[in-house]
Amino acid sequence: MAVIKNPTYMEHIRHFFEEEDHNCMVPRGKDYTTYEGLKDADIEVYSITLPPNATMPKPEARRWDKDKSDSFLNWITNGHPRGEPKPKKPSTGKVGRVRKSLSELNDDEVKLVKKAFQGMMDRDPTDDESYFKIAGVHWFPNQPPNDAYCQHHTAHYHMWHRAYLLRFENAMRSVPDCEDVTLPYWDFSERPPAWINKQPFKSYTLPEAVHPSYPKGHETKRKTPAQLEKSFKDDGVLATIDDAMTKSSWEDFNRTIESAHDTGHPASGASLATANVASFDPLFWFFHANWDRLWWRWQQIMQATTLWTFKSTFISQSTEPFFAAPLNRMRPSFMTADKTINLHALDVTYTQPTAATPLVFASSFGSLAATRSLKAAKEPMMSVRVRDIDRLAIPGSFRVELMADGKSVAARAFFQSTEPNDCPTCRKNALINLDIMVPINKLLGKNLDVKIFAYDMEGRTREFPISSAGTPRINARLPLEVSE
């Protein structure tokens, strides 16, 4: 390789190391898998890799030449710029389970998915492989505080749901003659096909009570395919997904994509609007398969598909402990969080719709290494953060609307149970922040405030007194675009 004059961590430096290097160093207490870890150990790494007397990497054939060593020194000299990765086109890979979009399924594949769902639903509710039993893991009847499993707004949100989907798909495959079925995903940019409005996909009737508010015989409800298509566009779910896919750090992506997820739940209808029984609605499984697909697509674009390359996208040292023992444990014991990162290692992949790679913005507003230049985004947008909302005071999922001179200009939802005070995870994260991207021309010269609307069991909203939700505050920031 030639000497790289202005290397960045995301595009160049992290790829100087391979998995065997990290496996060799971590047992010695040396973790160079993250940006902060490598930056802190820069001189040590330079010294042990400097030719001709290098001691690392262990295989002599992989020892650094002078050009690579000088490139690493340039990175140190330039102030350790993190930079942005060069996006990599997603691929399906060679695996056994290929999950397709709902719209891609042929008639035989639809029949197979239908048979698997119906077979699970027909099982006794006490059967561990039944639809009722597995759907019940998500919230009711596995009710907090003793048996709360589901992870939302935590470090393991994506990992827990990836493992949960695999558990459900394995149960689908346990239905006779469904050994090769895979769980399809709903691409939110498309209207769901008409067949999802027919049984067994249209609704699910509880075979027994899961909570006093959800007795035996309760039937799930949601919007029609046409309504789903409209609400996902109008409520900003698609726009927030596009924003999430521009993030080059795990923390920024995770926060933004879960914001889209939270808005997508109530946008789907009554049952999906609350954590209480969302997973009993058959659409939940196609809905969450797509969130998992989007995470995997982001991983592939960012070249973060193994544990150590995934860790290279962390910008906070507080994130890493959740992917090693003992904090990597997820209940119930599907698998540990670190084992979910490489989807291909689980023998699973997704087909990917053809889409242009979106514009990559600076991951932090108004801040970037001095070796890169900045300019305002082509379409002026403002990031508005509504801070310190007391979620425990609000009984259920809710929507925060940003008001400019008394008119609603944007909104974001927050997904939770109607009983957040009974949830240990919720209590640990009692005060929450919501980020909203808004065209700046809708805000300039106007008075800003917020309104909160809570969702009821039917998916309807009522205004919730802002004075009862803590002391929310509003901050606004202008995003900047990286200029090459």
Secondary structure as the mmCIF struct_conf table of DSSP 4:
data_model
#
loop_
_struct_conf.conf_type_id
_struct_conf.id
_struct_conf.beg_label_comp_id
_struct_conf.beg_label_asym_id
_struct_conf.beg_label_seq_id
_struct_conf.end_label_comp_id
_struct_conf.end_label_asym_id
_struct_conf.end_label_seq_id
HELX_LH_PP_P HELX_LH_PP_P1 ALA A 2 ILE A 4
BEND BEND1 LYS A 5 ASN A 6
TURN_TY1_P TURN_TY1_P1 TYR A 9 HIS A 12
HELX_RH_3T_P HELX_RH_3T_P1 ILE A 13 PHE A 16
HELX_RH_AL_P HELX_RH_AL_P1 GLU A 19 MET A 25
HELX_RH_3T_P HELX_RH_3T_P2 VAL A 26 ARG A 28
TURN_TY1_P TURN_TY1_P2 GLY A 29 GLY A 29
BEND BEND2 THR A 33 THR A 34
HELX_RH_AL_P HELX_RH_AL_P2 TYR A 35 ASP A 40
TURN_TY1_P TURN_TY1_P3 ALA A 41 ALA A 41
HELX_RH_AL_P HELX_RH_AL_P3 ASP A 42 THR A 49
TURN_TY1_P TURN_TY1_P4 PRO A 51 PRO A 52
BEND BEND3 ASN A 53 ASN A 53
BEND BEND4 PRO A 57 PRO A 59
HELX_RH_3T_P HELX_RH_3T_P3 GLU A 60 ARG A 62
HELX_RH_AL_P HELX_RH_AL_P4 LYS A 66 THR A 77
TURN_TY1_P TURN_TY1_P5 ASN A 78 GLY A 79
BEND BEND5 LYS A 94 LYS A 94
BEND BEND6 GLY A 96 GLY A 96
STRN STRN1 ARG A 97 ARG A 99
STRN STRN2 SER A 101 SER A 101
HELX_RH_3T_P HELX_RH_3T_P4 LEU A 102 GLU A 104
HELX_RH_AL_P HELX_RH_AL_P5 ASP A 107 MET A 121
TURN_TY1_P TURN_TY1_P6 ASP A 122 ASP A 122
BEND BEND7 ARG A 123 ARG A 123
TURN_TY1_P TURN_TY1_P7 PRO A 125 THR A 126
BEND BEND8 ASP A 127 ASP A 127
TURN_TY1_P TURN_TY1_P8 ASP A 128 GLU A 129
BEND BEND9 SER A 130 SER A 130
HELX_RH_AL_P HELX_RH_AL_P6 TYR A 131 ALA A 135
TURN_TY1_P TURN_TY1_P9 GLY A 136 VAL A 137
BEND BEND10 HIS A 138 TRP A 139
TURN_TY1_P TURN_TY1_P10 PHE A 140 PRO A 141
BEND BEND11 ASN A 142 ASN A 142
TURN_TY1_P TURN_TY1_P11 PRO A 144 ASN A 146
BEND BEND12 ASP A 147 ASP A 147
BEND BEND13 HIS A 152 THR A 154
TURN_TY1_P TURN_TY1_P12 ALA A 155 HIS A 156
HELX_RH_AL_P HELX_RH_AL_P7 TYR A 157 ARG A 173
TURN_TY1_P TURN_TY1_P13 SER A 174 SER A 174
BEND BEND14 VAL A 175 VAL A 175
TURN_TY1_P TURN_TY1_P14 PRO A 176 ASP A 177
TURN_TY1_P TURN_TY1_P15 GLU A 179 ASP A 180
STRN STRN3 TYR A 185 TYR A 185
TURN_TY1_P TURN_TY1_P16 PHE A 188 SER A 189
BEND BEND15 GLU A 190 GLU A 190
HELX_LH_PP_P HELX_LH_PP_P2 ARG A 191 PRO A 193
HELX_RH_3T_P HELX_RH_3T_P5 ALA A 194 ASN A 197
BEND BEND16 LYS A 198 LYS A 198
TURN_TY1_P TURN_TY1_P17 GLN A 199 PHE A 201
BEND BEND17 LYS A 202 LYS A 202
STRN STRN4 THR A 205 THR A 205
BEND BEND18 PRO A 207 GLU A 208
BEND BEND19 VAL A 210 VAL A 210
STRN STRN5 HIS A 211 HIS A 211
TURN_TY1_P TURN_TY1_P18 PRO A 212 SER A 213
STRN STRN6 TYR A 214 TYR A 214
TURN_TY1_P TURN_TY1_P19 LYS A 216 GLY A 217
STRN STRN7 GLU A 219 GLU A 219
HELX_RH_AL_P HELX_RH_AL_P8 PRO A 225 ASP A 234
TURN_TY1_P TURN_TY1_P20 ASP A 235 GLY A 236
HELX_RH_AL_P HELX_RH_AL_P9 VAL A 237 ALA A 244
TURN_TY1_P TURN_TY1_P21 MET A 245 THR A 246
BEND BEND20 SER A 249 SER A 249
HELX_RH_AL_P HELX_RH_AL_P10 TRP A 250 SER A 268
TURN_TY1_P TURN_TY1_P22 ALA A 270 ALA A 270
HELX_RH_3T_P HELX_RH_3T_P6 SER A 271 ALA A 273
BEND BEND21 THR A 274 THR A 274
TURN_TY1_P TURN_TY1_P23 ALA A 275 VAL A 277
HELX_RH_3T_P HELX_RH_3T_P7 ALA A 278 PHE A 280
BEND BEND22 ASP A 281 ASP A 281
TURN_TY1_P TURN_TY1_P24 PRO A 282 PRO A 282
HELX_RH_AL_P HELX_RH_AL_P11 LEU A 283 ILE A 301
TURN_TY1_P TURN_TY1_P25 MET A 302 GLN A 303
BEND BEND23 THR A 306 THR A 306
HELX_RH_AL_P HELX_RH_AL_P12 LEU A 307 LYS A 311
TURN_TY1_P TURN_TY1_P26 SER A 312 THR A 313
TURN_TY1_P TURN_TY1_P27 GLN A 317 THR A 319
HELX_RH_3T_P HELX_RH_3T_P8 GLU A 320 PHE A 323
BEND BEND24 ALA A 324 ALA A 324
TURN_TY1_P TURN_TY1_P28 ALA A 325 ASN A 328
BEND BEND25 ARG A 331 PHE A 334
HELX_RH_3T_P HELX_RH_3T_P9 ALA A 337 THR A 340
BEND BEND26 ILE A 341 ILE A 341
HELX_RH_3T_P HELX_RH_3T_P10 LEU A 343 LEU A 346
TURN_TY1_P TURN_TY1_P29 ASP A 347 ASP A 347
STRN STRN8 VAL A 348 TYR A 350
HELX_LH_PP_P HELX_LH_PP_P3 ALA A 356 VAL A 360
STRN STRN9 PHE A 361 PHE A 361
HELX_LH_PP_P HELX_LH_PP_P4 ALA A 362 ALA A 362
BEND BEND27 SER A 363 SER A 363
STRN STRN10 SER A 364 SER A 364
TURN_TY1_P TURN_TY1_P30 PHE A 365 GLY A 366
STRN STRN11 SER A 367 SER A 367
TURN_TY1_P TURN_TY1_P31 ALA A 370 THR A 371
BEND BEND28 ARG A 372 ARG A 372
STRN STRN12 SER A 373 ALA A 376
BEND BEND29 LYS A 378 GLU A 379
STRN STRN13 MET A 381 ASP A 390
HELX_RH_3T_P HELX_RH_3T_P11 ARG A 391 ALA A 393
BEND BEND30 ILE A 394 GLY A 396
STRN STRN14 PHE A 398 ALA A 404
TURN_TY1_P TURN_TY1_P32 ASP A 405 GLY A 406
STRN STRN15 LYS A 407 PHE A 414
BEND BEND31 THR A 418 THR A 418
HELX_RH_3T_P HELX_RH_3T_P12 PRO A 420 ASP A 422
HELX_RH_AL_P HELX_RH_AL_P13 PRO A 424 LYS A 428
TURN_TY1_P TURN_TY1_P33 ASN A 429 ASN A 429
STRN STRN16 LEU A 431 PRO A 439
HELX_RH_3T_P HELX_RH_3T_P13 ILE A 440 LYS A 442
TURN_TY1_P TURN_TY1_P34 LEU A 443 GLY A 445
STRN STRN17 LEU A 448 TYR A 455
TURN_TY1_P TURN_TY1_P35 MET A 457 GLU A 458
BEND BEND32 GLY A 459 GLY A 459
STRN STRN18 THR A 461 PHE A 464
HELX_RH_3T_P HELX_RH_3T_P14 ILE A 466 SER A 468
BEND BEND33 ALA A 469 ALA A 469
STRN STRN19 GLY A 470 ARG A 477
STRN STRN20 LEU A 480 SER A 483
#
